[in-house]
Structures are given as C-alpha cells and as structure tokens.
Amino acid sequence: MSMESMFRTSDLGEAAFLLTRGFGLKGTEQVGPTRIVFIFDAAAKPAALGFWNSEPVPARQFFDAIRDVKTMLFRACNN
C-alpha cells in the first residue's frame, strides 16, 4: 500500500466517524507506547472533514465505533 493511497489519523473520534460512515479500516500502526495510527484508504480523507465540520452520524453506530477503536488502542498498547 503506497503512502498516497492511505489516509492516516491518530484521532479516535475521527477514526470512529470514518468507521461509522462505512470506511473500512485497512490497518493500524503503533507510533509510541500509547499511540496508534488508524489507516484508511485515501478516499476517507475528504470524508474526514465531516467529523471536523460536525456532520451528523447515527449515535449508536458512532458509540459502537468508538468502543471498537478504543479496544484497538488498548490491545496495541498492551502488546
């Protein structure tokens, strides 16, 4: 996967927003002892602006996605 074909974020809310919008997570990368980067296709980059512009998403799906990204973070940090 080349760098220009990826969108990377370490923001949990932004990652959860993208998951809620239907973008599949391509992977994670541990950056430090307590930080990971969530990797999406490049197509997620313009959609990520919706998070910062307060675009609505279904609350229950967003809650589930937050729980999922937190689980990924805790697993990565405990390995």
Residue frames as qw, qx, qy, qz and C-alpha x, y, z in Angstrom:
[[0.000, 0.891, 0.454, 0.000, 0.00, 0.00, 0.00],
 [0.443, 0.345, -0.023, 0.827, 1.62, 3.29, -1.07],
 [0.170, -0.306, -0.432, 0.831, 1.52, 6.41, 1.10],
 [0.244, 0.080, -0.175, -0.951, -0.72, 8.32, -1.30],
 [0.519, -0.226, -0.691, -0.449, -3.29, 5.51, -1.24],
 [0.478, -0.386, -0.710, 0.344, -3.73, 5.85, 2.53],
 [0.224, -0.732, 0.022, -0.643, -5.32, 8.27, 4.98],
 [0.576, -0.101, -0.661, 0.469, -3.83, 8.11, 8.46],
 [0.312, -0.698, 0.035, -0.644, -5.23, 9.54, 11.68],
 [0.357, 0.015, -0.793, 0.494, -4.47, 9.10, 15.35],
 [0.356, -0.134, 0.239, -0.893, -7.68, 10.85, 16.42],
 [0.159, 0.160, 0.957, -0.184, -10.08, 8.33, 17.97],
 [0.397, 0.561, 0.419, -0.594, -13.18, 10.39, 17.16],
 [0.382, 0.587, -0.409, -0.585, -12.17, 10.90, 13.55],
 [0.099, 0.197, -0.959, -0.177, -11.43, 7.18, 13.12],
 [0.247, 0.326, 0.843, -0.349, -14.78, 6.25, 14.70],
 [0.418, 0.604, 0.091, -0.672, -16.55, 8.75, 12.44],
 [0.327, 0.462, -0.667, -0.485, -14.99, 7.17, 9.35],
 [0.025, 0.022, 0.999, -0.039, -15.92, 3.68, 10.51],
 [0.334, 0.477, 0.606, -0.542, -19.49, 4.89, 11.09],
 [0.427, 0.631, -0.161, -0.628, -19.53, 6.34, 7.56],
 [0.939, 0.273, 0.169, -0.124, -18.65, 2.91, 6.17],
 [0.409, 0.740, -0.530, 0.069, -14.92, 3.29, 5.51],
 [0.964, -0.182, -0.172, 0.087, -13.09, 0.09, 6.32],
 [0.379, -0.819, 0.421, 0.089, -10.01, 0.18, 8.47],
 [0.761, 0.522, -0.385, 0.026, -7.01, -1.05, 6.48],
 [0.769, -0.012, -0.462, 0.442, -4.75, -1.38, 9.50],
 [0.401, -0.916, 0.012, -0.020, -3.11, 0.23, 12.48],
 [0.650, 0.420, -0.343, 0.532, 0.43, 1.28, 13.22],
 [0.604, -0.707, -0.231, 0.285, 1.89, 1.76, 16.68],
 [0.332, 0.812, -0.110, 0.467, 3.74, 5.10, 16.87],
 [0.008, -0.549, 0.586, -0.596, 4.69, 5.12, 20.52],
 [0.090, -0.005, -0.933, 0.350, 3.98, 3.26, 23.72],
 [0.209, 0.463, 0.692, -0.513, 0.47, 4.72, 23.99],
 [0.382, 0.603, -0.056, -0.698, -0.34, 5.96, 20.49],
 [0.519, 0.158, 0.770, 0.335, -1.52, 4.22, 17.34],
 [0.249, 0.354, -0.300, -0.850, -2.41, 5.48, 13.90],
 [0.641, 0.377, 0.632, -0.216, -5.54, 4.23, 12.17],
 [0.087, -0.296, 0.626, 0.716, -5.06, 3.65, 8.43],
 [0.588, 0.553, 0.490, -0.330, -7.86, 4.05, 5.87],
 [0.568, 0.429, 0.472, 0.521, -7.97, 4.28, 2.06],
 [0.219, -0.048, 0.076, 0.972, -7.19, 7.73, 0.66],
 [0.204, -0.502, -0.573, -0.615, -10.91, 8.13, -0.20],
 [0.468, -0.643, -0.562, 0.229, -11.56, 8.63, 3.52],
 [0.380, -0.116, -0.129, 0.909, -9.61, 11.90, 3.63],
 [0.160, -0.297, -0.234, -0.912, -12.32, 14.17, 2.19],
 [0.591, -0.512, -0.555, -0.282, -14.96, 12.38, 4.28],
 [0.563, -0.280, -0.500, 0.595, -12.92, 13.01, 7.44],
 [0.039, 0.207, -0.029, 0.977, -13.67, 16.71, 7.07],
 [0.519, -0.496, -0.479, -0.505, -17.25, 15.82, 8.00],
 [0.650, -0.417, -0.521, 0.363, -16.06, 14.97, 11.50],
 [0.354, -0.165, -0.172, 0.905, -14.43, 18.37, 11.94],
 [0.194, -0.193, -0.262, -0.926, -17.49, 20.10, 10.42],
 [0.344, 0.047, 0.678, -0.648, -19.84, 18.34, 12.88],
 [0.556, 0.047, -0.556, -0.617, -21.73, 16.34, 10.27],
 [0.717, -0.252, 0.407, -0.507, -24.24, 14.02, 11.94],
 [0.405, 0.185, -0.885, -0.139, -23.88, 10.26, 12.12],
 [0.751, -0.414, -0.404, -0.318, -26.14, 7.69, 13.82],
 [0.346, -0.722, 0.439, -0.408, -25.40, 7.87, 17.55],
 [0.905, -0.254, 0.320, -0.119, -25.49, 4.15, 18.29],
 [0.875, 0.401, -0.018, 0.269, -23.19, 3.30, 15.37],
 [0.223, 0.785, -0.345, 0.463, -20.76, 6.04, 16.43],
 [0.606, -0.603, 0.407, -0.321, -20.78, 4.75, 20.01],
 [0.977, 0.000, 0.209, 0.051, -20.01, 1.22, 18.78],
 [0.685, 0.606, -0.132, 0.382, -17.20, 2.54, 16.56],
 [0.135, -0.805, 0.403, -0.415, -15.69, 4.50, 19.50],
 [0.821, -0.396, 0.380, -0.159, -15.70, 1.30, 21.55],
 [0.936, 0.284, 0.093, 0.188, -14.01, -0.57, 18.68],
 [0.462, 0.722, -0.264, 0.442, -11.19, 1.96, 18.19],
 [0.406, -0.720, 0.429, -0.364, -10.58, 2.11, 21.96],
 [0.947, -0.158, 0.277, -0.027, -10.28, -1.68, 22.01],
 [0.792, 0.506, -0.060, 0.335, -7.73, -1.50, 19.17],
 [0.079, 0.819, -0.343, 0.453, -5.77, 1.16, 21.04],
 [0.639, -0.579, 0.421, -0.281, -5.67, -0.78, 24.30],
 [0.977, 0.062, 0.182, 0.093, -4.68, -4.00, 22.55],
 [0.627, 0.650, -0.160, 0.399, -1.88, -2.26, 20.67],
 [0.091, -0.788, 0.385, -0.472, -0.58, -0.58, 23.81],
 [0.744, -0.452, 0.423, -0.253, -0.59, -3.81, 25.83],
 [0.957, 0.267, -0.020, 0.109, 1.42, -5.88, 23.34]]
